[in-house]
Amino acid sequence: MSTTIEKNKDLNILIIGAGPAGLSLARLLQQEKGCKNVIVAERDVDRSIRIGGSSLDLHDDSGLKFIKRANLFEDFKKICRPEGESITIADKNGNVILRKPHLKINSKKPEIDRGDLRNLLIDSLLPDTILWDHHFTSLEELSDGTIIVTFKNGTTIKADLVIGADGANSKIRPYVNEVTLKYSGISLIEFEIENPKQVCPKVYDLVDNGLFYALSDEKGFIVQLKGDGNLIVYLSCKRDENWIKESGFDFKKKDFKEIKEFIKNNVLSDWSEIYTNLLNNAVEPFIPRTLYSIPFDPMIEWKSKSNITLIGDSAHTIVPYAGRGINEGMADSCDLIDCLFEVDNDEKEFNLHKRLNKYESLMHKRILEAGNDSNDAKEIVHNKNACNLLVDRFLGSYKYLKSLIPFYTYFINSITDSFGYSK
Ligand SMILES: Cc1cc2nc3c(=O)[nH]c(=O)nc-3n(C[C@H](O)[C@H](O)[C@H](O)COP(=O)(O)OP(=O)(O)OC[C@H]3O[C@@H](n4cnc5c(N)ncnc54)[C@H](O)[C@@H]3O)c2cc1C
């Protein structure tokens, strides 16, 4: 069977996309399996491109499991923020429904900023693994199973195995299946706040180093503290797919004051001033995000037909309400590696395609649970009774104690945290 393992090590593996999923896979291939012919082709011109967006928590059964398996835990510990696990839920009038502090004794989901995570993964790869400024445009499959991949800059690369890790709007996906994205019914407006302690002290206090939800009227704010001290704010609302397009504003470029007034009048007309104050202190630009996902009903069950497969958002774009996307991308890397390098005594000759299909089955099973969990969380956040339903979600198995003990006592929160029953 050593021949199988050797054969895998010799494969020319081309990963398209240096996001968390693609970089995680490259790390395991090189560090755990000793593969020397691994290339990650990325459209960004270099690593200095600013990675914005939310802070992330890595989960112990997926993202954190990968970090430990990839021997990156010691470096991760130096830059993660376990205190980012606190959760507060309030309504549109600022009434606090739940405060769930972080307990240092049991950190299950430490937070890390996206840019820090990307740098950690990039630095973990062998020199010259990443080909920057390589924007995938097309590929051609040859009769012997090899694949010729072409990039916008005119270069081509020949590979035995191509892995699409190029995100939600994947250009590799059409070569693998006919799956298309569907609008989730939710549009987000993202912005940041500098010096939050000074400019919005109430919300800063509610964020409590972690995550704050302000929910009412089937919409709400999700606010997080980032490693650089800024708050990142998502205003999440049920709206038509074209709401942002038809607003008449170019959210990214101009009309900053007018956009603030538009949001106040159209979304937050009777919300407490602690929330309109968030908008008043937003720093440019507003980033609109129309959320799309791959429908999970009926269950997706595609199988690759050749030596091309998908990991991360290109395989399974899910809505971000349960914080599972990056975590599942890292779990994909682990599953794919296991399937590629598994010792199979029944396999007479190395069968790459069969191994890819095995990975895809494992991934689909896992992602169905993650996708449903994410959809449930999305529905809760946009429900008329959102605050109470979200409290139930976070209290997990202890939610029945709600009627006996006021939620906001730290006692119940401590119990759920200590025993790991909360989400
Ligand atoms: C608002 C929001 C909040 C989120 N919060 C969380 C969270 O808290 N926790 C969590 O786990 N997940 C979260 N997610 C989901 C998470 O961002 C994604 O699941 C994750 O980024 C997917 O990783 P990926 O590597 O598959 O793809 P991506 O992160 O999209 O990376 C794809 C890479 O491929 C490159 N690329 C794209 N096209 C090409 C091409 N043609 N050629 C070459 N390179 C290309 C891109 O430049 C990029 O570097 C959130 C998502 C959103 C929208």
The ligand as a MOL file (V3000), in Angstrom:
LIG
                    3D

  0  0  0     0  0            999 V3000
M  V30 BEGIN CTAB
M  V30 COUNTS 53 58 0 0 0
M  V30 BEGIN ATOM
M  V30 1 C -20.9650 38.8110 6.4730 0
M  V30 2 C -20.3200 37.4690 6.6340 0
M  V30 3 C -19.9060 37.0490 7.8900 0
M  V30 4 C -19.3340 35.7930 8.0670 0
M  V30 5 N -18.9640 35.3650 9.3090 0
M  V30 6 C -18.4060 34.1440 9.4630 0
M  V30 7 C -18.0250 33.6770 10.7600 0
M  V30 8 O -18.1810 34.3650 11.7550 0
M  V30 9 N -17.4700 32.4350 10.8520 0
M  V30 10 C -17.2810 31.6330 9.7590 0
M  V30 11 O -16.7910 30.5090 9.9200 0
M  V30 12 N -17.6440 32.0400 8.5270 0
M  V30 13 C -18.1940 33.2690 8.3580 0
M  V30 14 N -18.5690 33.6830 7.1230 0
M  V30 15 C -18.3780 32.7820 5.9830 0
M  V30 16 C -16.9370 32.8120 5.5300 0
M  V30 17 O -16.5510 34.1260 5.2030 0
M  V30 18 C -16.7670 31.8970 4.3400 0
M  V30 19 O -17.3760 30.6580 4.5990 0
M  V30 20 C -15.2780 31.6740 4.0590 0
M  V30 21 O -14.6150 32.8820 3.7900 0
M  V30 22 C -15.1240 30.7080 2.8970 0
M  V30 23 O -13.7590 30.4360 2.7390 0
M  V30 24 P -13.2300 29.9550 1.3320 0
M  V30 25 O -11.7540 29.8040 1.4910 0
M  V30 26 O -14.0230 28.8120 0.8520 0
M  V30 27 O -13.5880 31.1480 0.3390 0
M  V30 28 P -13.1610 32.6720 0.3790 0
M  V30 29 O -12.8890 33.1440 1.7510 0
M  V30 30 O -14.1930 33.4030 -0.4110 0
M  V30 31 O -11.7710 32.7020 -0.3980 0
M  V30 32 C -11.7360 32.4520 -1.7940 0
M  V30 33 C -10.3810 32.8870 -2.3220 0
M  V30 34 O -10.3510 32.5970 -3.7110 0
M  V30 35 C -9.8920 33.7380 -4.4260 0
M  V30 36 N -10.5060 33.6770 -5.7580 0
M  V30 37 C -11.7930 33.8890 -6.0940 0
M  V30 38 N -11.9730 33.7520 -7.4210 0
M  V30 39 C -10.7670 33.4330 -7.9270 0
M  V30 40 C -10.3040 33.1590 -9.2370 0
M  V30 41 N -11.1350 33.1920 -10.3090 0
M  V30 42 N -8.9890 32.8640 -9.4220 0
M  V30 43 C -8.1270 32.8270 -8.3690 0
M  V30 44 N -8.5260 33.0910 -7.0850 0
M  V30 45 C -9.8240 33.3790 -6.8830 0
M  V30 46 C -10.3670 34.9160 -3.5980 0
M  V30 47 O -9.6020 36.0880 -3.8750 0
M  V30 48 C -10.1470 34.3960 -2.1860 0
M  V30 49 O -8.8560 34.6310 -1.7140 0
M  V30 50 C -19.1530 34.9490 6.9320 0
M  V30 51 C -19.5410 35.3780 5.6600 0
M  V30 52 C -20.1280 36.6310 5.5110 0
M  V30 53 C -20.5670 37.0800 4.1340 0
M  V30 END ATOM
M  V30 BEGIN BOND
M  V30 1 1 1 2
M  V30 2 1 2 3
M  V30 3 2 2 52
M  V30 4 2 3 4
M  V30 5 1 4 5
M  V30 6 1 4 50
M  V30 7 2 5 6
M  V30 8 1 6 7
M  V30 9 1 6 13
M  V30 10 2 7 8
M  V30 11 1 7 9
M  V30 12 1 9 10
M  V30 13 2 10 11
M  V30 14 1 10 12
M  V30 15 2 12 13
M  V30 16 1 13 14
M  V30 17 1 14 15
M  V30 18 1 14 50
M  V30 19 1 15 16
M  V30 20 1 16 17
M  V30 21 1 16 18
M  V30 22 1 18 19
M  V30 23 1 18 20
M  V30 24 1 20 21
M  V30 25 1 20 22
M  V30 26 1 22 23
M  V30 27 1 23 24
M  V30 28 2 24 25
M  V30 29 1 24 26
M  V30 30 1 24 27
M  V30 31 1 27 28
M  V30 32 2 28 29
M  V30 33 1 28 30
M  V30 34 1 28 31
M  V30 35 1 31 32
M  V30 36 1 32 33
M  V30 37 1 33 34
M  V30 38 1 33 48
M  V30 39 1 34 35
M  V30 40 1 35 36
M  V30 41 1 35 46
M  V30 42 1 36 37
M  V30 43 1 36 45
M  V30 44 2 37 38
M  V30 45 1 38 39
M  V30 46 1 39 40
M  V30 47 2 39 45
M  V30 48 1 40 41
M  V30 49 2 40 42
M  V30 50 1 42 43
M  V30 51 2 43 44
M  V30 52 1 44 45
M  V30 53 1 46 47
M  V30 54 1 46 48
M  V30 55 1 48 49
M  V30 56 2 50 51
M  V30 57 1 51 52
M  V30 58 1 52 53
M  V30 END BOND
M  V30 END CTAB
M  END
